[in-house]
């Protein structure tokens, strides 16, 4: 369902948003089933990229990180994404109350996640 919704957002956004709107989530379930898998993509790609390929400035030698130094960076990156989605969800929730929308926090977090 997660990747179906992501694909629908790209191909048929109106259908995707109505499907997302009708979903009933608890915050923990939303984090486990939606946010964590999406949040893992970038740290895992960053870990693989920095340990296997590295980066190069100009004509110099590529700089690679060791697995021991890249792993904590990736873990902190993953945690920062999870916290950021929650904070953005809180801001959306606050703004919905400010402008009379009064949406539940879990829907605001889902909006931030997608």
DRENTORKOL-3810 file (N, C-alpha, C; in nm, 4 decimals):
REM DRENTORKOL-3810
@n.u->0.0821; n.v->-0.1193; n.w->0.0000; ca.u->0.0000; ca.v->0.0000; ca.w->0.0000; c.u->0.0866; c.v->0.1258; c.w->0.0000
@n.u->0.1981; n.v->0.1211; n.w->0.0721; ca.u->0.2844; ca.v->0.2383; ca.w->0.0816; c.u->0.3342; c.v->0.2814; c.w->-0.0545
@n.u->0.3977; n.v->0.1910; n.w->-0.1262; ca.u->0.4559; ca.v->0.2293; ca.w->-0.2535; c.u->0.3497; c.v->0.2493; c.w->-0.3609
@n.u->0.2323; n.v->0.1857; n.w->-0.3422; ca.u->0.1213; ca.v->0.2136; ca.w->-0.4326; c.u->0.0774; c.v->0.3585; c.w->-0.4178
@n.u->0.0684; n.v->0.4066; n.w->-0.2930; ca.u->0.0309; ca.v->0.5460; ca.w->-0.2700; c.u->0.1350; c.v->0.6411; c.w->-0.3247
@n.u->0.2617; n.v->0.6087; n.w->-0.3077; ca.u->0.3684; ca.v->0.6947; ca.w->-0.3597; c.u->0.3613; c.v->0.6984; c.w->-0.5122
@n.u->0.3397; n.v->0.5832; n.w->-0.5741; ca.u->0.3294; ca.v->0.5784; ca.w->-0.7207; c.u->0.2057; c.v->0.6558; c.w->-0.7681
@n.u->0.0942; n.v->0.6394; n.w->-0.6975; ca.u->-0.0282; ca.v->0.7122; ca.w->-0.7340; c.u->-0.0101; c.v->0.8632; c.w->-0.7191
@n.u->0.0677; n.v->0.9070; n.w->-0.6192; ca.u->0.0939; ca.v->1.0504; ca.w->-0.6047; c.u->0.1630; c.v->1.1069; c.w->-0.7275
@n.u->0.2452; n.v->1.0259; n.w->-0.7912; ca.u->0.3158; ca.v->1.0712; ca.w->-0.9106; c.u->0.2309; c.v->1.0623; c.w->-1.0363
@n.u->0.1433; n.v->0.9618; n.w->-1.0421; ca.u->0.0673; ca.v->0.9386; ca.w->-1.1653; c.u->-0.0759; c.v->0.9910; c.w->-1.1597
@n.u->-0.1430; n.v->0.9705; n.w->-1.0471; ca.u->-0.2828; ca.v->1.0137; ca.w->-1.0311; c.u->-0.2999; c.v->1.0790; c.w->-0.8943
@n.u->-0.2540; n.v->1.2026; n.w->-0.8785; ca.u->-0.2516; ca.v->1.2641; ca.w->-0.7457; c.u->-0.3883; c.v->1.2777; c.w->-0.6786
@n.u->-0.4929; n.v->1.3055; n.w->-0.7531; ca.u->-0.6250; ca.v->1.3216; ca.w->-0.6899; c.u->-0.6719; c.v->1.1916; c.w->-0.6263
@n.u->-0.6536; n.v->1.0793; n.w->-0.6970; ca.u->-0.6917; ca.v->0.9496; ca.w->-0.6413; c.u->-0.6056; c.v->0.9151; c.w->-0.5207
@n.u->-0.4772; n.v->0.9457; n.w->-0.5288; ca.u->-0.3862; ca.v->0.9139; ca.w->-0.4190; c.u->-0.4231; c.v->0.9913; c.w->-0.2932
@n.u->-0.4509; n.v->1.1210; n.w->-0.3071; ca.u->-0.4835; ca.v->1.1997; ca.w->-0.1889; c.u->-0.6151; c.v->1.1554; c.w->-0.1273
@n.u->-0.7143; n.v->1.1143; n.w->-0.2091; ca.u->-0.8377; ca.v->1.0650; ca.w->-0.1480; c.u->-0.8151; c.v->0.9321; c.w->-0.0777
@n.u->-0.7284; n.v->0.8468; n.w->-0.1315; ca.u->-0.6959; ca.v->0.7208; ca.w->-0.0645; c.u->-0.6243; c.v->0.7477; c.w->0.0676
@n.u->-0.5293; n.v->0.8391; n.w->0.0651; ca.u->-0.4550; ca.v->0.8737; ca.w->0.1868; c.u->-0.5482; c.v->0.9371; c.w->0.2891
@n.u->-0.6377; n.v->1.0235; n.w->0.2447; ca.u->-0.7309; ca.v->1.0916; ca.w->0.3336; c.u->-0.8232; c.v->0.9920; c.w->0.4032
@n.u->-0.8638; n.v->0.8866; n.w->0.3335; ca.u->-0.9566; ca.v->0.7882; ca.w->0.3896; c.u->-0.8870; c.v->0.6877; c.w->0.4806
@n.u->-0.7547; n.v->0.6818; n.w->0.4795; ca.u->-0.6815; ca.v->0.5861; ca.w->0.5626; c.u->-0.6926; c.v->0.6243; c.w->0.7094
@n.u->-0.7096; n.v->0.5241; n.w->0.7914; ca.u->-0.7142; ca.v->0.5436; ca.w->0.9368; c.u->-0.5839; c.v->0.4891; c.w->0.9941
@n.u->-0.5027; n.v->0.5767; n.w->1.0515; ca.u->-0.3740; ca.v->0.5385; ca.w->1.1065; c.u->-0.3658; c.v->0.5766; c.w->1.2539
@n.u->-0.2862; n.v->0.5020; n.w->1.3265; ca.u->-0.2363; ca.v->0.5474; ca.w->1.4564; c.u->-0.0962; c.v->0.6011; c.w->1.4278
@n.u->-0.0461; n.v->0.6887; n.w->1.5117; ca.u->0.0837; ca.v->0.7512; ca.w->1.4846; c.u->0.1941; c.v->0.6456; c.w->1.4747
@n.u->0.1942; n.v->0.5493; n.w->1.5665; ca.u->0.2976; ca.v->0.4451; ca.w->1.5654; c.u->0.2876; c.v->0.3612; c.w->1.4382
@n.u->0.1669; n.v->0.3242; n.w->1.4009; ca.u->0.1463; ca.v->0.2456; ca.w->1.2786; c.u->0.1905; c.v->0.3242; c.w->1.1552
@n.u->0.1603; n.v->0.4524; n.w->1.1520; ca.u->0.2024; ca.v->0.5373; ca.w->1.0411; c.u->0.3544; c.v->0.5409; c.w->1.0307
@n.u->0.4213; n.v->0.5535; n.w->1.1438; ca.u->0.5676; ca.v->0.5549; ca.w->1.1430; c.u->0.6252; c.v->0.4221; c.w->1.0969
@n.u->0.5693; n.v->0.3114; n.w->1.1441; ca.u->0.6239; ca.v->0.1797; ca.w->1.1092; c.u->0.5959; c.v->0.1444; c.w->0.9641
@n.u->0.4740; n.v->0.1692; n.w->0.9167; ca.u->0.4354; ca.v->0.1229; ca.w->0.7837; c.u->0.4646; c.v->0.2209; c.w->0.6714
@n.u->0.4767; n.v->0.3503; n.w->0.7012; ca.u->0.4924; ca.v->0.4491; ca.w->0.5946; c.u->0.6213; c.v->0.5289; c.w->0.6086
@n.u->0.6367; n.v->0.5957; n.w->0.7214; ca.u->0.7456; ca.v->0.6914; ca.w->0.7346; c.u->0.8818; c.v->0.6239; c.w->0.7408
@n.u->0.8963; n.v->0.5201; n.w->0.8222; ca.u->1.0273; ca.v->0.4539; ca.w->0.8357; c.u->1.0777; c.v->0.3953; c.w->0.7031
@n.u->0.9940; n.v->0.3229; n.w->0.6268; ca.u->1.0459; ca.v->0.2723; ca.w->0.4983; c.u->1.0870; c.v->0.3831; c.w->0.4020
@n.u->1.0092; n.v->0.4910; n.w->0.3969; ca.u->1.0467; ca.v->0.6013; ca.w->0.3090; c.u->1.1715; c.v->0.6728; c.w->0.3606
@n.u->1.1824; n.v->0.6859; n.w->0.4927; ca.u->1.2968; ca.v->0.7551; ca.w->0.5514; c.u->1.4259; c.v->0.6745; c.w->0.5386
@n.u->1.4163; n.v->0.5439; n.w->0.5238; ca.u->1.5356; ca.v->0.4597; ca.w->0.5103; c.u->1.6052; c.v->0.4748; c.w->0.3756
@n.u->1.5335; n.v->0.5171; n.w->0.2746; ca.u->1.5895; ca.v->0.5212; ca.w->0.1391; c.u->1.7148; c.v->0.6075; c.w->0.1322
@n.u->1.7071; n.v->0.7282; n.w->0.1792; ca.u->1.8190; ca.v->0.8207; ca.w->0.1672; c.u->1.9397; c.v->0.7824; c.w->0.2537
@n.u->1.9233; n.v->0.7448; n.w->0.3817; ca.u->2.0408; ca.v->0.7039; ca.w->0.4589; c.u->2.1096; c.v->0.5783; c.w->0.4048
@n.u->2.0312; n.v->0.4825; n.w->0.3574; ca.u->2.0920; ca.v->0.3617; ca.w->0.3016; c.u->2.1686; c.v->0.3949; c.w->0.1740
@n.u->2.1095; n.v->0.4778; n.w->0.0878; ca.u->2.1789; ca.v->0.5183; ca.w->-0.0347; c.u->2.3040; c.v->0.5990; c.w->-0.0013
@n.u->2.2961; n.v->0.6858; n.w->0.0989; ca.u->2.4126; ca.v->0.7632; ca.w->0.1397; c.u->2.5224; c.v->0.6753; c.w->0.1953
@n.u->2.4841; n.v->0.5746; n.w->0.2747; ca.u->2.5830; ca.v->0.4807; ca.w->0.3302; c.u->2.6543; c.v->0.4057; c.w->0.2181
@n.u->2.5773; n.v->0.3519; n.w->0.1251; ca.u->2.6366; ca.v->0.2772; ca.w->0.0140; c.u->2.7237; c.v->0.3688; c.w->-0.0712
@n.u->2.6732; n.v->0.4875; n.w->-0.0996; ca.u->2.7484; ca.v->0.5799; ca.w->-0.1843; c.u->2.8790; c.v->0.6243; c.w->-0.1230
@n.u->2.8770; n.v->0.6563; n.w->0.0064; ca.u->3.0000; ca.v->0.7063; ca.w->0.0681; c.u->3.1007; c.v->0.5969; c.w->0.0985
@n.u->3.0546; n.v->0.4740; n.w->0.1204; ca.u->3.1490; ca.v->0.3663; ca.w->0.1501; c.u->3.1986; c.v->0.2954; c.w->0.0245
@n.u->3.1172; n.v->0.2875; n.w->-0.0789; ca.u->3.1559; ca.v->0.2132; ca.w->-0.1979; c.u->3.2119; c.v->0.3005; c.w->-0.3093
@n.u->3.1588; n.v->0.4213; n.w->-0.3242; ca.u->3.1975; ca.v->0.5068; ca.w->-0.4368; c.u->3.2704; c.v->0.6328; c.w->-0.3927
@n.u->3.2297; n.v->0.6907; n.w->-0.2826; ca.u->3.2913; ca.v->0.8129; ca.w->-0.2340; c.u->3.2539; c.v->0.9323; c.w->-0.3196
@n.u->3.3317; n.v->1.0389; n.w->-0.3059; ca.u->3.3106; ca.v->1.1592; ca.w->-0.3860; c.u->3.4460; c.v->1.2143; c.w->-0.4257
@n.u->3.4429; n.v->1.2916; n.w->-0.5310; ca.u->3.5677; ca.v->1.3407; ca.w->-0.5896; c.u->3.5539; c.v->1.4893; c.w->-0.6193
@n.u->3.6551; n.v->1.5660; n.w->-0.5800; ca.u->3.6575; ca.v->1.7086; ca.w->-0.6095; c.u->3.7666; c.v->1.7311; c.w->-0.7133
@n.u->3.7278; n.v->1.7805; n.w->-0.8287; ca.u->3.8251; ca.v->1.8039; ca.w->-0.9358; c.u->3.8865; c.v->1.6733; c.w->-0.9834
@n.u->4.0177; n.v->1.6755; n.w->-1.0056; ca.u->4.0876; ca.v->1.5572; ca.w->-1.0573; c.u->4.1517; c.v->1.4761; c.w->-0.9461
@n.u->4.1208; n.v->1.5082; n.w->-0.8203; ca.u->4.1810; ca.v->1.4373; ca.w->-0.7075; c.u->4.1274; c.v->1.2962; c.w->-0.6918
@n.u->4.1846; n.v->1.2272; n.w->-0.5973; ca.u->4.1416; ca.v->1.0903; ca.w->-0.5674; c.u->4.0048; c.v->1.0919; c.w->-0.4984
@n.u->3.9224; n.v->0.9909; n.w->-0.5233; ca.u->3.7929; ca.v->0.9840; ca.w->-0.4545; c.u->3.8111; c.v->0.9680; c.w->-0.3034
@n.u->3.7274; n.v->1.0341; n.w->-0.2285; ca.u->3.7284; ca.v->1.0238; ca.w->-0.0832; c.u->3.6163; c.v->0.9285; c.w->-0.0432
@n.u->3.6507; n.v->0.8231; n.w->0.0294; ca.u->3.5511; ca.v->0.7265; ca.w->0.0757; c.u->3.5529; c.v->0.7240; c.w->0.2277
@n.u->3.4384; n.v->0.6958; n.w->0.2852; ca.u->3.4291; ca.v->0.6783; ca.w->0.4297; c.u->3.4376; c.v->0.5305; c.w->0.4628
@n.u->3.4916; n.v->0.4999; n.w->0.5792; ca.u->3.4908; ca.v->0.3608; ca.w->0.6244; c.u->3.3495; c.v->0.3256; c.w->0.6711
@n.u->3.3225; n.v->0.1965; n.w->0.6751; ca.u->3.1908; ca.v->0.1519; ca.w->0.7203; c.u->3.1660; c.v->0.1960; c.w->0.8645
@n.u->3.2703; n.v->0.1969; n.w->0.9465; ca.u->3.2571; ca.v->0.2355; ca.w->1.0869; c.u->3.2226; c.v->0.3831; c.w->1.1029
@n.u->3.2690; n.v->0.4671; n.w->1.0127; ca.u->3.2358; ca.v->0.6093; ca.w->1.0251; c.u->3.1066; c.v->0.6450; c.w->0.9513
@n.u->3.0714; n.v->0.5714; n.w->0.8482; ca.u->2.9496; ca.v->0.6012; ca.w->0.7721; c.u->2.8238; c.v->0.5526; c.w->0.8444
@n.u->2.8346; n.v->0.4446; n.w->0.9216; ca.u->2.7168; ca.v->0.3893; ca.w->0.9888; c.u->2.6556; c.v->0.4861; c.w->1.0901
@n.u->2.7332; n.v->0.5462; n.w->1.1818; ca.u->2.6693; ca.v->0.6409; ca.w->1.2742; c.u->2.6099; c.v->0.7624; c.w->1.2037
@n.u->2.6732; n.v->0.8076; n.w->1.0980; ca.u->2.6195; ca.v->0.9204; ca.w->1.0221; c.u->2.4839; c.v->0.8831; c.w->0.9631
@n.u->2.4750; n.v->0.7633; n.w->0.9068; ca.u->2.3488; ca.v->0.7178; ca.w->0.8471; c.u->2.2394; c.v->0.7009; c.w->0.9518
@n.u->2.2752; n.v->0.6509; n.w->1.0699; ca.u->2.1762; ca.v->0.6322; ca.w->1.1764; c.u->2.1229; c.v->0.7671; c.w->1.2244
@n.u->2.2134; n.v->0.8629; n.w->1.2428; ca.u->2.1709; ca.v->0.9970; ca.w->1.2858; c.u->2.0860; c.v->1.0626; c.w->1.1768
@n.u->2.1227; n.v->1.0416; n.w->1.0524; ca.u->2.0467; ca.v->1.0952; ca.w->0.9392; c.u->1.9047; c.v->1.0387; c.w->0.9402
@n.u->1.8914; n.v->0.9077; n.w->0.9613; ca.u->1.7607; ca.v->0.8427; ca.w->0.9672; c.u->1.6780; c.v->0.9006; c.w->1.0819
@n.u->1.7402; n.v->0.9147; n.w->1.1987; ca.u->1.6699; ca.v->0.9722; ca.w->1.3135; c.u->1.6261; c.v->1.1153; c.w->1.2888
@n.u->1.7118; n.v->1.1922; n.w->1.2212; ca.u->1.6773; ca.v->1.3317; ca.w->1.1911; c.u->1.5571; c.v->1.3397; c.w->1.0974
@n.u->1.5485; n.v->1.2477; n.w->1.0033; ca.u->1.4336; ca.v->1.2459; ca.w->0.9123; c.u->1.3058; c.v->1.2142; c.w->0.9905
@n.u->1.3118; n.v->1.1138; n.w->1.0799; ca.u->1.1939; ca.v->1.0774; ca.w->1.1582; c.u->1.1469; c.v->1.1933; c.w->1.2455
@n.u->1.2401; n.v->1.2599; n.w->1.3109; ca.u->1.2052; ca.v->1.3738; ca.w->1.3962; c.u->1.1516; c.v->1.4890; c.w->1.3117
@n.u->1.2125; n.v->1.5131; n.w->1.1969; ca.u->1.1689; ca.v->1.6235; ca.w->1.1100; c.u->1.0262; c.v->1.6041; c.w->1.0614
@n.u->0.9912; n.v->1.4824; n.w->1.0246; ca.u->0.8540; ca.v->1.4559; ca.w->0.9792; c.u->0.7555; c.v->1.4845; c.w->1.0921
@n.u->0.7903; n.v->1.4446; n.w->1.2151; ca.u->0.7022; ca.v->1.4699; ca.w->1.3282; c.u->0.6881; c.v->1.6200; c.w->1.3547
@n.u->0.7996; n.v->1.6925; n.w->1.3514; ca.u->0.7945; ca.v->1.8367; ca.w->1.3770; c.u->0.7143; c.v->1.9081; c.w->1.2686
@n.u->0.7329; n.v->1.8699; n.w->1.1438; ca.u->0.6553; ca.v->1.9308; ca.w->1.0361; c.u->0.5070; c.v->1.8972; c.w->1.0534
@n.u->0.4762; n.v->1.7740; n.w->1.0962; ca.u->0.3376; ca.v->1.7370; ca.w->1.1258; c.u->0.2788; c.v->1.8226; c.w->1.2367
@n.u->0.3586; n.v->1.8499; n.w->1.3410; ca.u->0.3129; ca.v->1.9385; ca.w->1.4481; c.u->0.2857; c.v->2.0790; c.w->1.3964
@n.u->0.3727; n.v->2.1287; n.w->1.3091; ca.u->0.3521; ca.v->2.2620; ca.w->1.2521; c.u->0.2264; c.v->2.2670; c.w->1.1655
@n.u->0.2034; n.v->2.1614; n.w->1.0882; ca.u->0.0812; ca.v->2.1554; ca.w->1.0066; c.u->-0.0418; c.v->2.1528; c.w->1.0977
@n.u->-0.0327; n.v->2.0745; n.w->1.2058; ca.u->-0.1439; ca.v->2.0670; ca.w->1.3014; c.u->-0.1706; c.v->2.2036; c.w->1.3640
@n.u->-0.0662; n.v->2.2731; n.w->1.4050; ca.u->-0.0803; ca.v->2.4066; ca.w->1.4622; c.u->-0.1430; c.v->2.5026; c.w->1.3609
@n.u->-0.0957; n.v->2.4948; n.w->1.2360; ca.u->-0.1508; ca.v->2.5838; ca.w->1.1336; c.u->-0.2963; c.v->2.5502; c.w->1.1031
@n.u->-0.3324; n.v->2.4211; n.w->1.1076; ca.u->-0.4724; ca.v->2.3857; ca.w->1.0812; c.u->-0.5632; c.v->2.4429; c.w->1.1899
@n.u->-0.5161; n.v->2.4442; n.w->1.3147; ca.u->-0.5961; ca.v->2.5049; ca.w->1.4213; c.u->-0.6027; c.v->2.6563; c.w->1.4049
@n.u->-0.4930; n.v->2.7164; n.w->1.3622; ca.u->-0.4885; ca.v->2.8610; ca.w->1.3435; c.u->-0.5874; c.v->2.9059; c.w->1.2366
@n.u->-0.5999; n.v->2.8254; n.w->1.1310; ca.u->-0.6857; ca.v->2.8643; ca.w->1.0193; c.u->-0.8201; c.v->2.7920; c.w->1.0185
@n.u->-0.8571; n.v->2.7291; n.w->1.1301; ca.u->-0.9902; ca.v->2.6721; ca.w->1.1437; c.u->-1.0070; c.v->2.5337; c.w->1.0849
@n.u->-0.9009; n.v->2.4647; n.w->1.0501; ca.u->-0.9133; ca.v->2.3319; ca.w->0.9911; c.u->-0.9362; c.v->2.2224; c.w->1.0925
@n.u->-0.8717; n.v->2.2308; n.w->1.2078; ca.u->-0.8851; ca.v->2.1344; ca.w->1.3177; c.u->-0.8717; c.v->1.9892; c.w->1.2724
@n.u->-0.7609; n.v->1.9558; n.w->1.2130; ca.u->-0.7355; ca.v->1.8181; ca.w->1.1700; c.u->-0.6623; c.v->1.7419; c.w->1.2793
@n.u->-0.6839; n.v->1.6101; n.w->1.2906; ca.u->-0.6109; ca.v->1.5321; ca.w->1.3914; c.u->-0.4606; c.v->1.5298; c.w->1.3598
@n.u->-0.3809; n.v->1.5165; n.w->1.4651; ca.u->-0.2356; ca.v->1.5187; ca.w->1.4499; c.u->-0.1868; c.v->1.4094; c.w->1.3551
@n.u->-0.2458; n.v->1.2906; n.w->1.3623; ca.u->-0.1991; ca.v->1.1809; ca.w->1.2775; c.u->-0.2174; c.v->1.2128; c.w->1.1289
@n.u->-0.3250; n.v->1.2827; n.w->1.0938; ca.u->-0.3446; ca.v->1.3214; ca.w->0.9531; c.u->-0.2430; c.v->1.4260; c.w->0.9106
@n.u->-0.2058; n.v->1.5126; n.w->1.0017; ca.u->-0.1044; ca.v->1.6144; ca.w->0.9711; c.u->0.0320; c.v->1.5506; c.w->0.9521
@n.u->0.0627; n.v->1.4504; n.w->1.0347; ca.u->0.1897; ca.v->1.3782; ca.w->1.0183; c.u->0.1887; c.v->1.3011; c.w->0.8874
@n.u->0.0754; n.v->1.2411; n.w->0.8516; ca.u->0.0656; ca.v->1.1681; ca.w->0.7239; c.u->0.0875; c.v->1.2641; c.w->0.6066
@n.u->0.0316; n.v->1.3831; n.w->0.6150; ca.u->0.0527; ca.v->1.4822; ca.w->0.5114; c.u->0.2014; c.v->1.5164; c.w->0.4999
@n.u->0.2667; n.v->1.5369; n.w->0.6128; ca.u->0.4106; ca.v->1.5673; ca.w->0.6120; c.u->0.4907; c.v->1.4495; c.w->0.5559
@n.u->0.4479; n.v->1.3288; n.w->0.5856; ca.u->0.5215; ca.v->1.2103; ca.w->0.5380; c.u->0.5146; c.v->1.1965; c.w->0.3871
@n.u->0.3974; n.v->1.2171; n.w->0.3315; ca.u->0.3848; ca.v->1.2001; ca.w->0.1871; c.u->0.4349; c.v->1.3217; c.w->0.1146
END
